[in-house]
Amino acid sequence: MSNTVATPAIERVVRTPPWVKGSSIRRIAFGALIVACCLVILFPVYWMLNVALQPEGTSRVPSPPLIPPTITFDNFISIFRDRPMALWLGNSVLVATVCVVVAMPVSLMAGYILSRYRIRIGAIVGVFVLVTQMLPPTMLVVPMYQLFSSIGILNTAFAVMVAHMTMVIPLSVWLLKGFFDAIPIDLEQAAEVDGCNRFQVFYRIALPLTLPGIAATALYSFIVSWNEYIFARTLASPQELWTAGVGLASFRGEYVTLFEPMMAASLVFTIPVFVVFFLLQRHLVSGMLSGSVKG
């Protein structure tokens, strides 16, 4: 007769959030609250679409309708026919993409060093990097204008890229440092015992475990560069170098603002951001959570 004792199977316990427990009335109230929050968040987007689909000049009334009485796509056609909309979109995509591609490797290495090499000079550099984010862009744009003018890169896309990197890199370094802090140091020490050098530990251990955080930081960097206005307007004055944000501001005139074409252009300008968010959204939440708790 066998003396083996059967071990009961471990059942997986699924915890229900406390706000969902209880009566069905509480669940219905919680669902209604979620729906109400979604409506409040999405209403500005719907209003942009509502105004963009109306004929030009019809939305400036005391009580604008919630549903456009006459639907037209002339505003979407006119923004590409009367203005270099495709060129502005291309400039924004180029500037934001180059900014992310260049900033991410620099931020990765700097964030890893600040996370693993805890020396006094590292703490000083980390604080200095964080302090740079406290300076408003209006304070930096004049020195940058003079510097870029003296070295001959003013009114170029390269000047805008460099200016955007000065905004993206510092905060990206701190975001990635938090993600590296969440990786247990024991994994890297075990890899070093197996014969890996420091670069191999970074490339084979730390980097794969930080991919969700890299995706979240890259998305943040892209959005920051895409939405920036002051540097793009000041450092690249010619219209053929305008980005999407600068081009959108051109719809506001001195005496009249073209609200319907502006809303149409706003919707068009948000498409690349939605595409990037859709491609990285499955890594976004996991990356934010992985960097919020230190392992």
C-alpha positions as CSV (number, residue, x, y, z in Angstrom):
1,M,0.0,0.0,0.0
2,S,1.5,3.3,-1.0
3,N,2.2,5.9,1.7
4,T,1.9,8.8,-0.6
5,V,-0.5,11.4,0.6
6,A,-2.5,13.2,-2.0
7,T,-2.0,17.0,-1.9
8,P,-5.1,19.0,-2.5
9,A,-5.1,21.2,-5.5
10,I,-4.5,24.9,-4.8
11,E,-7.4,26.9,-5.9
12,R,-6.8,30.3,-7.4
13,V,-8.7,32.9,-5.4
14,V,-10.0,35.8,-7.5
15,R,-10.4,38.9,-5.3
16,T,-13.3,41.1,-6.1
17,P,-12.8,44.8,-5.6
18,P,-14.7,46.1,-2.5
19,W,-16.7,48.6,-4.6
20,V,-18.1,45.7,-6.7
21,K,-19.1,43.5,-3.7
22,G,-22.6,43.8,-2.3
23,S,-26.0,44.3,-3.8
24,S,-26.8,44.7,-7.4
25,I,-27.7,48.3,-6.7
26,R,-24.1,49.1,-5.8
27,R,-22.9,47.4,-9.0
28,I,-25.4,49.4,-11.1
29,A,-24.3,52.6,-9.4
30,F,-20.6,51.8,-10.0
31,G,-21.3,51.0,-13.7
32,A,-23.3,54.3,-14.1
33,L,-20.4,56.2,-12.5
34,I,-18.0,54.7,-15.0
35,V,-20.3,55.6,-17.9
36,A,-20.7,59.1,-16.7
37,C,-16.9,59.6,-16.4
38,C,-16.4,58.2,-19.9
39,L,-19.1,60.6,-21.3
40,V,-17.4,63.6,-19.5
41,I,-14.0,62.6,-20.9
42,L,-15.2,62.0,-24.5
43,F,-17.6,64.9,-24.7
44,P,-14.8,67.4,-25.9
45,V,-13.9,65.0,-28.6
46,Y,-17.5,64.7,-29.7
47,W,-17.8,68.5,-29.7
48,M,-14.8,68.9,-31.9
49,L,-16.4,66.5,-34.4
50,N,-19.7,68.3,-34.1
51,V,-18.2,71.6,-34.9
52,A,-16.0,70.2,-37.6
53,L,-18.9,68.7,-39.5
54,Q,-20.9,72.0,-39.6
55,P,-20.6,74.6,-42.4
56,E,-18.1,77.3,-41.8
57,G,-19.5,80.1,-39.7
58,T,-22.6,78.2,-38.4
59,S,-21.2,77.2,-35.0
60,R,-20.8,80.7,-33.7
61,V,-24.3,81.0,-32.3
62,P,-25.5,81.6,-28.7
63,S,-26.9,78.1,-28.4
64,P,-25.0,75.7,-30.7
65,P,-26.8,72.4,-31.3
66,L,-25.6,69.1,-29.9
67,I,-26.2,67.5,-33.3
68,P,-25.1,69.3,-36.4
69,P,-28.2,70.3,-38.5
70,T,-26.2,70.1,-41.7
71,I,-23.3,67.6,-42.0
72,T,-20.5,68.6,-44.4
73,F,-16.9,67.5,-45.0
74,D,-15.9,70.7,-46.6
75,N,-13.8,71.7,-43.6
76,F,-11.7,68.6,-43.8
77,I,-11.2,69.2,-47.5
78,S,-10.4,72.9,-47.2
79,I,-7.6,72.4,-44.6
80,F,-5.7,70.2,-47.0
81,R,-6.6,72.4,-50.1
82,D,-5.9,75.8,-48.6
83,R,-3.1,75.0,-46.2
84,P,0.0,72.7,-46.2
85,M,-1.6,70.3,-43.7
86,A,0.2,67.2,-44.9
87,L,3.6,69.0,-44.7
88,W,2.9,70.1,-41.1
89,L,1.9,66.5,-40.2
90,G,5.0,65.2,-41.8
91,N,7.2,67.7,-39.9
92,S,5.6,66.7,-36.5
93,V,6.0,63.0,-37.3
94,L,9.7,63.5,-38.2
95,V,10.5,65.7,-35.2
96,A,8.7,63.5,-32.7
97,T,10.1,60.2,-34.1
98,V,13.7,61.4,-34.2
99,C,13.3,62.9,-30.7
100,V,12.1,59.5,-29.4
101,V,14.7,57.4,-31.3
102,V,17.6,59.6,-30.0
103,A,16.3,60.3,-26.5
104,M,15.4,56.7,-25.5
105,P,19.0,55.2,-25.7
106,V,20.4,58.1,-23.8
107,S,17.7,57.9,-21.2
108,L,18.0,54.2,-20.8
109,M,21.7,54.3,-20.1
110,A,21.4,57.3,-17.8
111,G,18.5,55.8,-15.9
112,Y,20.3,52.5,-15.5
113,I,23.4,54.2,-14.1
114,L,21.4,56.3,-11.7
115,S,19.5,53.2,-10.5
116,R,22.5,50.8,-10.1
117,Y,25.5,53.0,-9.3
118,R,24.5,54.7,-6.1
119,I,27.3,57.2,-5.6
120,R,27.3,60.7,-4.4
121,I,28.0,62.3,-7.8
122,G,25.2,60.2,-9.2
123,A,22.8,61.6,-6.8
124,I,23.9,65.1,-7.6
125,V,23.5,64.5,-11.3
126,G,20.1,63.0,-10.8
127,V,18.9,66.1,-8.8
128,F,20.4,68.4,-11.5
129,V,18.5,66.5,-14.2
130,L,15.3,66.8,-12.3
131,V,15.8,70.5,-11.6
132,T,16.0,71.2,-15.3
133,Q,12.4,70.3,-15.6
134,M,11.4,73.1,-13.2
135,L,12.5,75.7,-15.7
136,P,9.6,77.0,-17.9
137,P,10.2,76.8,-21.7
138,T,9.7,80.6,-21.9
139,M,12.9,81.0,-19.9
140,L,14.9,78.7,-22.1
141,V,13.7,79.7,-25.5
142,V,15.7,83.0,-25.7
143,P,19.1,81.5,-24.8
144,M,18.4,78.6,-27.2
145,Y,17.5,81.1,-29.9
146,Q,20.7,83.0,-29.5
147,L,22.8,79.8,-29.3
148,F,21.3,78.2,-32.3
149,S,21.6,81.5,-34.2
150,S,25.3,81.7,-33.4
151,I,26.0,78.2,-34.6
152,G,23.9,78.5,-37.7
153,I,21.1,75.9,-37.1
154,L,18.3,78.4,-36.5
155,N,15.2,77.9,-38.6
156,T,15.9,74.2,-39.2
157,A,14.1,71.1,-38.1
158,F,17.3,70.0,-36.3
159,A,17.0,73.0,-33.9
160,V,13.4,71.9,-33.0
161,M,14.6,68.3,-32.4
162,V,17.4,69.4,-30.1
163,A,15.0,71.7,-28.1
164,H,12.5,68.9,-27.7
165,M,15.2,66.5,-26.5
166,T,16.0,68.9,-23.7
167,M,12.5,68.5,-22.5
168,V,12.1,64.8,-23.1
169,I,15.4,63.3,-21.9
170,P,15.4,64.6,-18.2
171,L,12.0,63.3,-17.2
172,S,12.5,60.1,-19.3
173,V,15.7,59.4,-17.3
174,W,13.7,59.5,-14.1
175,L,10.9,57.4,-15.4
176,L,13.2,54.7,-16.6
177,K,15.2,54.9,-13.3
178,G,12.0,53.9,-11.5
179,F,11.5,51.0,-13.9
180,F,15.1,49.8,-13.3
181,D,14.6,50.2,-9.5
182,A,11.7,47.7,-9.7
183,I,14.0,45.0,-11.1
184,P,15.5,42.8,-8.3
185,I,19.2,43.3,-8.1
186,D,19.5,39.5,-7.3
187,L,18.8,38.7,-11.0
188,E,21.7,40.8,-12.2
189,Q,24.0,39.4,-9.6
190,A,23.1,35.9,-10.6
191,A,23.9,36.7,-14.2
192,E,27.3,38.1,-13.2
193,V,28.0,34.9,-11.3
194,D,27.3,33.0,-14.6
195,G,29.9,35.0,-16.4
196,C,28.0,38.0,-17.8
197,N,29.8,41.4,-17.9
198,R,28.0,44.6,-17.0
199,F,26.9,45.3,-20.6
200,Q,25.5,41.8,-21.0
201,V,23.6,42.1,-17.7
202,F,22.1,45.3,-19.0
203,Y,21.3,43.9,-22.5
204,R,20.1,40.4,-21.5
205,I,18.5,41.0,-18.1
206,A,17.5,44.6,-17.4
207,L,16.5,45.7,-20.8
208,P,14.0,42.8,-21.6
209,L,12.4,43.2,-18.2
210,T,12.0,47.0,-18.8
211,L,10.3,46.8,-22.2
212,P,6.8,47.8,-20.8
213,G,8.4,50.8,-19.2
214,I,10.3,51.7,-22.3
215,A,7.1,51.6,-24.3
216,A,5.3,53.8,-21.8
217,T,8.2,56.3,-21.7
218,A,8.5,56.3,-25.5
219,L,4.8,57.1,-25.8
220,Y,5.2,60.0,-23.3
221,S,8.1,61.3,-25.2
222,F,6.3,61.2,-28.5
223,I,3.2,63.1,-27.0
224,V,5.4,65.7,-25.4
225,S,7.2,66.4,-28.6
226,W,4.0,66.3,-30.6
227,N,2.2,68.9,-28.4
228,E,5.1,71.3,-27.9
229,Y,4.5,74.8,-29.3
230,I,6.9,77.5,-28.0
231,F,10.2,76.0,-29.3
232,A,8.7,74.9,-32.6
233,R,7.2,78.4,-33.2
234,T,10.3,80.3,-32.2
235,L,13.2,78.2,-33.5
236,A,11.6,77.4,-36.9
237,S,9.8,80.5,-38.3
238,P,9.3,79.5,-42.0
239,Q,5.9,78.1,-42.6
240,E,7.3,75.0,-44.4
241,L,9.0,74.0,-41.1
242,W,5.9,74.4,-38.9
243,T,4.8,71.5,-36.8
244,A,1.2,70.4,-36.2
245,G,0.8,72.6,-33.1
246,V,2.1,75.7,-34.8
247,G,-0.1,75.1,-37.9
248,L,-3.1,74.6,-35.7
249,A,-2.5,78.0,-34.0
250,S,-2.5,79.7,-37.4
251,F,-6.3,79.2,-37.7
252,R,-6.7,81.9,-35.0
253,G,-6.6,85.3,-36.6
254,E,-6.4,88.8,-35.2
255,Y,-10.1,89.6,-35.8
256,V,-11.7,86.2,-36.5
257,T,-11.1,82.6,-35.6
258,L,-12.0,79.8,-38.1
259,F,-13.5,77.4,-35.5
260,E,-14.9,74.8,-37.9
261,P,-11.6,74.3,-39.9
262,M,-9.7,74.5,-36.6
263,M,-11.7,71.7,-35.1
264,A,-11.3,69.6,-38.3
265,A,-7.5,70.2,-38.2
266,S,-7.5,69.3,-34.5
267,L,-9.1,65.9,-35.2
268,V,-6.6,65.3,-38.1
269,F,-3.7,66.2,-35.8
270,T,-4.8,63.7,-33.2
271,I,-4.7,60.7,-35.6
272,P,-1.0,60.0,-35.3
273,V,-1.1,60.1,-31.5
274,F,-4.0,57.7,-31.5
275,V,-2.1,55.3,-33.8
276,V,1.0,55.4,-31.6
277,F,-1.1,54.9,-28.5
278,F,-3.0,52.0,-30.1
279,L,0.4,50.3,-31.0
280,L,1.8,50.7,-27.5
281,Q,-1.4,50.6,-25.3
282,R,-0.9,47.0,-24.2
283,H,2.5,47.9,-22.7
284,L,1.4,51.3,-21.3
285,V,-0.6,50.1,-18.2
286,S,1.9,47.3,-17.3
287,G,4.8,49.7,-17.7
288,M,3.2,52.3,-15.4
289,L,2.4,49.6,-12.8
290,S,5.8,48.0,-13.0
291,G,7.5,51.3,-12.2
292,S,5.2,52.2,-9.4
293,V,6.4,49.4,-7.0
294,K,10.0,48.8,-6.2
295,G,10.9,45.0,-6.3
